[in-house]
Amino acid sequence: MDSIVNRLTEIEDAASAIVQHADEQKEALDKEFDEKRKAFDAELEKKTQERINAIQSDLEKNTSRLLDSQNGSSDAAIEALRREYSERHTEYAREILRRITEV
């Protein structure tokens, strides 16, 4: 009977050792997975930030180019109005005077 109890005790000790070893391996795998996840997250964050910076840079360039072209168009329109006024200001003044005196 003692040999059966001893044998069962040995089996239980072996089972406990196996469970403990499995827990240790699980802990090591959890740590390794966590490190890999952190590295992946950091790399993904870096790539995302680089992409955001590139998009912002392109947007700034496009906005600047658009504003420059609009400024050029506005400057050209203002210059055309100034030329027209310069050429026809006397005519405009006479028209204004005619409308005032007409009433």
Sequence and secondary structure as in RCSB ss.txt:
>XXXX:A:sequence
MDSIVNRLTEIEDAASAIVQHADEQKEALDKEFDEKRKAFDAELEKKTQERINAIQSDLEKNTSRLLDSQNGSSD
AAIEALRREYSERHTEYAREILRRITEV
>XXXX:A:secstr
 HHHHHHHHHHHHHHHHHHHHHHHHHHHHHHHHHHHHHHHHHHHHHHHHHHHHHHHHHHHHHHHHHHHHHHHHHH
HHHHHHHHHHHHHHHHHHHHHHHHHHH 
